[in-house]
Amino acid sequence: MATKVVMEALSPTMEEGRLVKWLKNEGDAIKSGEVLAEVETDKAIMELVARGDGVLRKRLANEGDASPVGTILAVIAPAEENIDALIAEAGAAAPAAAAPAAPAESQGEASTPQQEASQPSEGGGAAVAAPPKPPPSASGGDQAGAAQTPPAPSPPSPAPAQPRSGGNGRQRTSPLARRLASDRGIELSLVRGSGPGGRIIKRDIESAVASAAARPKPAAAAAAPAKRIISREGDFQDVPLTQIRKTIARRLSESLGPIPTFYLTAEFDMVRASEMRAAFKELGEEFKVSFNDIVLKAVANALADHPEVNAHWMGDRIRHFNRVHVAMAVAVEEGLITPVIFDADRKSLPDISREARHLAELARNRKLTPEQYTGSTFSVSNLGMLDIEHFTAIINPPESAILAVGAVEDKPVVVDGTISVRQRMRVTMSCDHRVIDGATGARFLQALRRLIENPLLLVL
Amino acid sequence: MPVLTYRDALREALREELIRDDRVFLMGEEVAQYNGAYKVSKGLLDEFGPMRIVDTPITELGFAGVGIGSAMVGLRPIIEFMTWNFALLAIDQVVNAAAKMLYMSGGQFPMPMVFRGPNGSALQLSAQHSQAWESWLAHIPGLKVVTPGTPADAKGLLKSAIRDDNPVVFLEGEMLYNTKGEVPQGDYTIPLGKADLKREGDACTIVAHGKMVLVALQVADALAKEGIAVDVVDLRTVRPIDIEAIATSVRKTNRAVVLEEGWEICGVGAQVVDFIQRECFDDLDSPVLRVHQEDVPMPYAKNLERAAKPDAPKAIAAVKKVMYLA
C-alpha cells in the first residue's frame, strides 16, 4: 500500500518548509520511522520521518525547494505497485496545496471505492460519508477477505463531503490521546499525528513522552528536593479573574498597549556566587557552572516558591503553573530562540549547567526540536557576556515576566559604613501588570536576591 | 467434563427443567412426534408424554397466544418456533401480549415463558429464511433476549430463561446446533444479562453474541498468530446488555469492534457503540467499527451469500483498522 510523504508541520507555526537534504535515494528500502530528509522550518532544521514501509519510489521535491505544509514530497510503495495515479495527483495538488488534510487523509488508505463500500462502517453511522477518494490506484488488495467481497452498490453519499478540518487546520485527536496528553503535560500542538488524516492517537503521545524523556536528563534529576514543590497534581492551576483583576487588566492595557509592562531593577552582590563558581571549577570540568547557570537555578527555585510569578496571562484567566520550565534566550545567527530547561527547580546546578550548554549548542546549530523550545513558564535573557550592564527585556507572551540579566562587574559598594569593591550584577524584571503587581514582583526579586547572594541555598 | 453438541446441551436443559418443575411444558410445530425440526426435543415425548410435549398445527399466532394464556394461569410454557422467521406471524403475541402483560395488568400477570427456536442465517435459505432477529426483539421493553454462542452457555442460559418470571426470547444459532463444547453436568444456571470474557487480550475488544462469538474466537486465534491479542466479550444476553463488561474491556484496550449477524441499521451493534461512546469516550483511541451483514436481503447464490455475511476476514480487517494497522 502506497504512503505519501508530505511536508509536515514540524513546528507549531510552520506554514512552509524547505527541503534541505534528501537522506534516502529513490529505490531505497524504507521502514516506517526512518529519517527520509532534513527540512528547514521557520525555527530549526528538523528530520522528516517515513510514515510507512516500502521502497522510496519517487522523490517529487528537490533539495532547496520550499513547499507549503501538506505538499507531497515523495511516494513510498511496494516495488511492484503502480503509483502513476499518485504521482499525477501530487502534480495536480502541489501548486494548490491549500488543503493539507486531503493528502494526509488518504495516507495508508488507498482503497478502491468498491472496497470502501464493503468496509465496516464507523461508529454506528450508516456508511458515514467517506470523503471522496482519489481515483482508484492500482494498489495492492485490501486486508484479507475484502477481495472476496462482491462489488456492493456504493452507498449514496448523504451529503457533499465536508472538509475534515477548517481552514485553520484544526488538529484531530483521539479522545484517549487528548486525555493522555493532558495527564502527561504534552502540548498537543507539538505532536505529530500518525492516524488517518493526521489524527493524533495514543502511540503519538507515547512517543512524545518517550522523546521528552530522552532529552538530556542528568542522573541526579530524580533526586529532586521535594520541599519547594507546591503541588504536583496537574501542571497548573487556572485562577478565575476577580472583578478587580479584570478592571486592572483592562485599564492598564488601555493605557499602555497590549502588555502593560513595568520594570523592576535590583542589583545583587555576586561575591559568594563567584566563590561558589570557583569552588565548583576546582572539582573539575564536569562541575563547571556559569553565572548564568546560577541565575537560571535561582530563578527556578524562586519561581517554585512564587507561583504567582510563574504564570501566564490567558486572556480570561491567569494560569499559575505547578511546574517550573525556564526558557533561556539564545542568540543565533538569524535571531533569537528560547530553549527550555524543563522542571529546572528539580534539577541540580551542575545538571542545569550541562543542559543549558547542550541546548545552546543545539540552538546555534538549528537542531532544536519544537518540544525543546516551547512550553516555558518563564524566561531569562542574559546579555552579561556581552558586557551589558543593564537592559530591559520584552515579555514573551503569554508569559507574565522575563528577567533581563546584566554583566557581573566590580563596583564600589558601601559595606558596613566603608566603601569596598564588590562584584555586582543588575537584573531587571519586565512584568505584565495584568498578572503581576509591583509588590508581587518585588517579593520575587527579594527571594531571588536571597538565593543568589546565598548560593549555598541552591545546592540544598 | 463431557463434550456435547449445542443441540444436546439445549435438550439437557429442557429435560432437567421438565423434571424439576411440572408446570413447564414444551409446545410447537413438530416438537413431539417428529422429535423437533432440529431434534432439540428428541425423546422428550417418550419421557414426558403428550401433555408436556405438545405438537401444534402450523399456527404460530395461535399457539404463541395459547402459551401466553397458559402462563397467565400459572404454567411455564416453552414455545418453540420452527425458526424465528416463522415467529413473525406471531409477533403481535410476542410484542404486544407477552412483553406488555405484566405492565398492562398492573403487575397481576407475570409472564414466565420462553419463546425459543433457531435464529440467524443458515446455508442458502435465501432472503426469507436467513435472518437474525435479535435487534427487533431487543427493541421491545418487557422482553429479555438471550443469544447463547456455546453449548455450555446454551444449557445454563436456557435453564435461567425457563426459571425467569418474564417472557424470555431465546435465540439459538441455527448453524450452531452441531457445534460442540464442554458442558458441565447437572444443574447450573448462567444469569441473564451477564456477559462473558471468552478471550483475553489488550489490543482491541471484539464484542459479539450468538453465532458471531465463534467467528470472534477465530479472529482472536488468527490475530494471535500475528502477536495481536484481543478481548472477546460474549454478550450472551442482548437485552439487558452487560454494559460494565464492555466498558471494562474497552477501558483496557482503548479500541473496539462490534460483530453481529444482523443488519447494520438499528442493530445490536449500534446499541453497543452507543454504550461505548457514553461510558468510554475518553478511553477511545479510534472510532468503534462494526461488522455486520451487508445491507441487503440475504442472497441465495452461494458466493453472494458468503459475501453478504459478516465473517472472520472482515472482522480481522476491522480490528486492524481500529488499531491503525490497515
Interface residues (C-beta under 8 A of the other chain):
Chain A: G108 S118 Q119 P120 S121 E122 G123 G124 A126 D142 Q143 A144 G145 A146 Q148 T149 P150 A152 P155 S174 P175 L176 A177 R178 R179 S194 G195 P196 I201 K202 R203
Chain B: N254 V257 E264 I265 G269 A270 V273 D274 Q277 F281 D282 D283 L284 D285 S286 P287 V288 L289 R290 V291 H292 E294 D295 V296 N303 L304 R306 A307 D311 A312 P313 K314 I316 A317 A318 K320 K321 Y324 A326
